[in-house]
């Protein structure tokens, strides 16, 4: 006999809060009857009449403007098996290993009107389920899948819809909407009706294909499941789960907005935080939010340096580097830049070394000196270097005197080369102007 998984209910409650609502105190299970090879029972246990989640919402940002996407419901159900259809074969294979495991199906309102909005919504659901720890939501392994319903109409009344099932990438969600929209418009303009059906996405051909006609609710002969009792939640349980909820992506966006980051930077931080468990970029930024300049510099280094470094399979992250050691290294690097002791280029070199070292570097400034990364700011030493470069490049020096200021960049570069990148470029330019008397 089927048994309700207690943890699935716990995760369903967390999902309710992640979707901007509270779980229903009363929910119940029904049987949905249909024949399909991946469903050996001949029916699916689901929540048709009384789902555990109703009336949630998700906000996405489209072209800088917020758009609310309503959540009609989310219901617990038993997953089916997995059917695969080998290319070129006239047969299918059925894997029943996951049949009967808990599944949460989230059903949106028809509030999306473009392929881009559908993709952004799918990404937001992914982030929310990850942050709420409802699921690993790994699309590759099928932890999270998308069923895309599309209908076209010239009026506010919805047209006949098709459902393209089991899509496993955000890009494919977007492409499915684009293809189905164009296909349905073409069918209607030929004077033919849209068939309500289940379709599949062929990634190789970048098109949807018909799989079977789609039934209406009455065709499934729903009735209350006789084996599973209803779920009745008490306030104490719901409140205790609400209290353990982490900070969600929309709240993180609000906190990060004070740093003036653009949407792509914020998205990189949000996605980077769930891709690996060793470091929470957001938690480290939050620790230093009072120092806005450093917090913004830290965010930029995470987005442009550390997150790509961790994504690079050829790089080996420093496993000995603690989060506090990481934060201290970034702070020392930031202070060295502020003191004009470190150029932005050498800062990147320094941080890359720290993030990929075999152990934790205790004295960052000493390490930078040891590896000739500290800028040369001694005016006397720089003056000698400038004097040598001007003598070796008389034409460029004459061009600068004649107002060709592009040449000063060339001369500065030569001084940087002479000093092995240690010269302070700002001071070098000033000294060049002084020596050329301009």
C-alpha positions, 0 to 999 in steps of 0.5 A: 500500500502507498505510504506518504513520505513525511519529508515530502510534506516538510519540503512542500511547506518550504516550497509554499514559503519559497513561492510567496505564500503559506501552505494549505492547512488541509490538503488531500490526495486523489487518483488520476487514472490513465494508461501509460507504460511508465505508470504500472499502477494505471493511475497516479496519486496526486492532489487534484481537489485540495493541493498543498499550495495555492495562490503563490507568486513569483516576480521576474524582471523583464527589461528592468521592469518587475513582472508578477507571475501568479502561481495557481497551485503546487501539488504533491504527487507520485512521480511516474517512471521514465520513458526513452525513445532511442533515435531511429528505433521503433521501440521505447524503453521504460525505467521504473526506478523513480516511479512512486517517489515524491514530486512537487508540480508547480502550476503557474497562471497564464501570465507569461507572454514571451519566450524570454519571460518563460525562461526567466520564470523557469530560472527563478523557480530553479533559484527559489527551490535551490535556496529553499533547499526543496530540491537539488533541482539539477536539470541534467539529472532530471531533479527539475523538469518543465512542462511548457503550455502554449496557446495563441489568441488574438483576444484576451481569451486563451486559445487551445493549448499544447503541452510540451513535456519534460524539458530540461534546460532554460534555453529549451524552455525559451526555444519551445515557446518560440517554436510552438508560438510560430507553429500554432500561428501558422496552423491557424492562419491556414484555417486549421484548428490547434489540436490539444495534445502532449508534445515533446521537444527534439533538441537536435532538430530544435522543434516540438513533435506530437506524442499523444492527444491531451485529455481533459480533467474529466477523462482521468476519472479523478476520485479521492485516494482510498489509501492515503488520509488527508494532510492536516497541518497545525500552526506550530509545525508551519511556523517552525518551518517558516522560522527555518527558511533562509534568505530567498533570492528576491530579498538578496536582490534587495540587499545587493541593490544598494551596491549599484550592481547590474542585473547580470552581476546580481544573477551571477552571484545568486547562481554562483551561490548555489552551484557549489557549497564551499563558499557563500559569496552572498554571506561574505558580501553581507558581512561587509555591507557597511563598507559599500565600496569594499562590498562592491569591489568584493562582488566584482571580484566574485563575479569576474574572478572567483566564480569563473575560476571555480567553473574552470575545470583546469583550475584547482581551488584552494581547499585550505582557504577558509571563508574568513581567510578568503575575506581577509585576503580580499580585504588586504588586496583592496587596501593595497589598491587603495594605497596605490601599492597594487595595480588592478592587473596585479591584484587579479594575479595576486588573488588568483594565486591565493585562490589556487594555492595549495595552502592558506597564505597567511601574509598577503602583502608579504606574498605580493612583495615576494612575487614582485606585485607591489607597485613602485611608487618611489618617485626617484626610481620612477623618474630614472625609468621614465628618463631611460624610456624617453631617451629610447623613444624620442619620436614618441616623446616628441609626439607627446610634446606636439599634443599627441596624447595617445603616445603617452600611453605607449610611453607609460607601457614601456615604463611598465615593461621596464619595471616588470609591471610594478610602476604606478601608472598614474605617477608615471604619466605625471613624471613623463609630463614633468620631464617633457615640460607639458 
